Amino acid sequence: MATVLAIDYGKKRIGLASGSDNLKIASPKGIIENKNDPFVLAKLKEICDKFEISKIVIGIPLDMKDAGERTMIAKLVKKFALVLEENLKLEVVLFDERLSTFEADSISVGKRGAKDDLSAQIILQRYFDSI
């Protein structure tokens, strides 16, 4: 049984969720402020070590019209994924996150604050459902 970490990458905040690839149930795990790559890498390494993470799934925002990767944030996500692979030595999977933020907003009506961890949970649950 392996533990998977999901990331909803944002320029200001990074949402986290985790779950077992055996049980295939995702749970939100909090938010990291995206201060800079070294800060984020240190936090993610700590989390990966503590929870024995074996794989990372990162939501990639594909273009709504043709599922291309033309968005600026998609380019940042791909770059960040490479940084994670190089530094954490874990498998990193890019997974379509289209409309996950919209879904998180609709689920959490009335919830105050950032919902990035809920978006990460949605991304991970979709990933589990696809395998």
ZAKOL-461753 format. One record per residue (C-alpha): residue in one letter; x, y, z. Coordinates in steps of 0.1 Angstrom, whole numbers, plus 2048, in hexadecimal, padded with zeros to 3 digits. Example, Ala and Ser with C-alpha at 12.3 -4.5 7.8 and 13.67 -1.06 7.14 Angstrom:
! ZAKOL-461753
a87B7D384E
s8897F5847
END
This chain:
! ZAKOL-461753
m800800800
a80F8217F5
t8068447FF
v80185E7E4
l8048837E9
a7F089B7D2
i7FA8BE7CB
d7E48DB7BF
y8008F37B4
g7FA9187B6
k8109377B5
k8059417D8
r7FA9207E9
i7FF8FB7E3
g7E28E47EE
l7EA8C17FA
a7D78A17FD
s7E187D803
g7D385B801
s7DB8367FE
d7DD8287DB
n7CE8087EA
l7AF8187FA
k7AC8337DF
i79E84D7F6
a7AD8707F6
s7AD888814
p7B88AD816
k7D98B2828
g7DD8D882A
i7ED8F4817
i811900813
e81892580B
n82C9267EB
k84893D7F7
n86292F7E0
d86E90D7D3
p8879067EF
f86C90D80A
v8528F77F8
l86B8DB7F1
a8758DA816
k8518D8821
l8488BD807
k8678A9811
e85D8AA835
i83989F82C
c846883814
d85D87582F
k84487784B
f828866838
e83E84F823
i83185D802
s8398477E4
k82A85C7C8
i8208807C1
v80288A7AB
i8028AE7A0
g7E48BE790
i7EC8CD76E
p7D38E7761
l7CE8DE73D
d7BD8F4724
m7978F0724
k7948F06FE
d7AC8D56F3
a7BD8C7712
g7DE8D8707
e7F78E5720
r7F8908714
t7F0919734
m80B92C747
i80491A767
a8078F8755
k82A90174C
l83290A770
v8238E977C
k8388D5764
k8578E776F
f84E8E2794
a8488BD78D
l86B8B977F
v8798CB79E
l8668B37B5
e8728947A2
e8968A07A3
n8968AA7C8
l87E8917D8
k8878737C2
l8628687C0
e84C8607A2
v83887F799
v81987C784
l808899772
f7E2896773
d7C78AB763
e7B88C277D
r79F8D5767
l7828E377B
s7908D679D
t7908F97AC
f76D8FF79F
e7628DE7AE
a7738E67CF
d7619087D0
s7408F87CA
i7458DD7E5
s7518F67FF
v7379117FD
g73992681B
k75C91A825
r77493682C
g798937821
a7AC924807
k79E9047F8
d7BE8F87E8
d7C08D97FD
l79C8D07F2
s7A78D57CE
a7C48BD7D4
q7AC8A47E3
i7968A67C4
i7B58A17AD
l7C18837C1
q79E8737C2
r79B87779D
y7BD867798
f7B384A7AE
d79284679C
s7A584577A
i7BD828784
END
